[in-house]
């Protein structure tokens, strides 16, 4: 049963436009050079329009006119959030909330039209499929904005989405093609393909993807979702990708079919067609075809596309029990530091400083000699570790990583692919790790997924040797990860991002002042503020 909880219209509502003709004139005068003002005006006037009593067909025509401008302004305004760490600051959060509210205003407008359709408005009787498609489309856009920004969305959005699809299915509209001229490449879509696209985007571990990867995923799923169907039953064959399932009566998304009890409200997605498509695209790229040639992207390189295709196949089409090491709930606290200099300080027990060079005195040392006749020792406590550790709570853990929630609502802002140092409360040692994903819960708490780097890290100082012409000979803080023989993982160095160069010879200085020379070989991985590299001793 479709419920449309909308506030009643109000005769006192007074939007600047009250029909399609006046809306067209108003849009023609809207100044888009001031993006914040344009966004505010659209949000205010569409909200006022939604309160204004008018005929269903006239409301529909007005909303259709607004779509292009709303889409343009939303896309531009959302660029203010690109690459922002979490939690958002006050001004960024205001932008995010305004974007979500404008999508919701569009949903409310189309839902009011659908309300009129259900009430028997004769002028709308041919537009049922379009109204459902638009409601699903804008519900998906609101959900997707949360995925892009890293903020958990209210479970009521799932309920809203499932209800709309069930209503479309009840009337046989799920596969009815609807014109969507704003999408030039795919000018027709239907309720089923939009519903599938939203389900898959939310199931594909979106928090582990960058904003640009999520935008590419959005384009791919727009193209590929038509290859899948939503069914009431499913069959599997040995070796096939296992189906996924969704409960139309729930407030959650997709789950593996074997985890859901069959029932009238359960629908299944056979994943075999998508699995084959992802594997074929990957093979073609590996054989030398370009992303442009196989319809993936006009501006991406093959390596990035292969990486994303592989990630999607693992997340969407492979057995979840074999994808990850088994996670166990953990009830304990931990301390976390997310600045490389701070991690260095806690590992070494002192702040990073450039070693003193004996052949030349600093200006400070010279002044001390002139005043006191000698160089003064460091003040007591000057070598103490001054970087605070944040308190976090483990949610679960495996040998490969952990999921944690920060106790305090205030603290460092974090981004995905950032270096971190973790010390469990029952341990004296630190684990070097990477933030695999970052998210904000509905209660405003920061949650992260950590991926552990192998081996027990050692804080070291490294610098390029005199063999490297035109390279600074200053030391930088780094971390030495020893070889893990049991896993056949060789030793590696974690260095600042942008510092690595293949073949560079470096000096590694241990905390006991022992020095070794090493030649950097290859980049194993890199992130926001680090690069993990291989080396050989020379």
Secondary structure, DSSP 8 states (H G I E B T S, - for coil): ----------TT---S-SSHHHHHHHHHH---SSHHHHHHHHHHHHHHHHHS---HHHHHHHHHHHHHHHHHHHHHHHGGGTT--BS--HHHHHHHHHHHHHHHHHHHHHHHHHHHHHTT-GGGTT-HHHHHHHHHHHHHHHHHHHHHHTB---THHHHHHHHHHHHHHHTT-TT--EE-TT-SSS-EE-HHHHHHHHHHHHHS-GGGS-HHHHHHHHHHHHHHGGG--EES-----TTS---EEEETTSS---EEGGGS---TTEEEE--HHHHHHHHHHHHHHHTT--TTTTTS-SS--HHHHHHHHHHHHHHHHS-HHHHS---EE---EEEEE-SHHHHHHHHHTS-------TTS--HHHHHHHHHHSS-----TTTTS-----EEEEEEEE-SSEEEEEESSS-S--B-SS-EEEEEETT-SS-EEEEEEEEEE-TTS-EEEEEEE-SS-EEEEEEEE-TTSTT-----EEEEEE--BGGGTB--EEEEETT---TT-EEEEE-TTS-EEEEEEEEEEEE-SSEEEEEEEE-
